[in-house]
């Protein structure tokens, strides 16, 4: 989950860079967000989903799954928020 949080920060920072109206870096910000999401977030999510099945502390496992689920539901909006 820590990896997910760091990646979320990268995506957020990409949006900040894109908002500064420098057309030369908008595509770079978009690529950073898409690459982060594809390469790291989805693989981290898969690990959490897989590991949660075997964690004996069910309350902790369910909390992690809920946090991840909320984040994953917001991903499309996050990726599309970077204006081209």
C-alpha positions, -999 to +999 in steps of 0.1 A: +000+000+000+029+023+006+039+019-031+003+028-041+005+060-020+038+070-035+025+064-070-006+084-063+017+113-054+036+109-088+003+111-106-008+141-086+025+159-093+021+152-130-013+170-129+004+200-112+030+202-139+004+199-166-016+228-150+013+252-153+004+257-190+038+248-204+028+230-235+063+215-237+058+194-206+021+185-208+028+153-227+056+144-202+032+148-173+007+126-190+032+099-198+044+100-161+008+094-149+000+067-174+033+049-170+031+050-132-004+037-133+003+009-157+037-002-144+034+002-107-001+008-094-018-021-112+010-045-102+009-032-066-029-037-066-025-072-078-001-079-050-025-065-024-055-085-038-034-117-038-018-111-004-051-102+013-064-137+007-038-152+030-034-125+057-048-139+090-057-105+104-090-102+084-098-068+097-064-054+085-068-073+052-103-059+046-092-024+055-064-026+029-088-040+003-113-012+010-085+015+006-073-001-026-108-004-040-115+033-033-083+043-050-089+020-080-124+035-086-108+069-088-080+059-113-098+066-146-108+101-134-072+107-123-057+097-156-082+116-177-078+148-156-045+156-172-056+180-199-040+177-233 
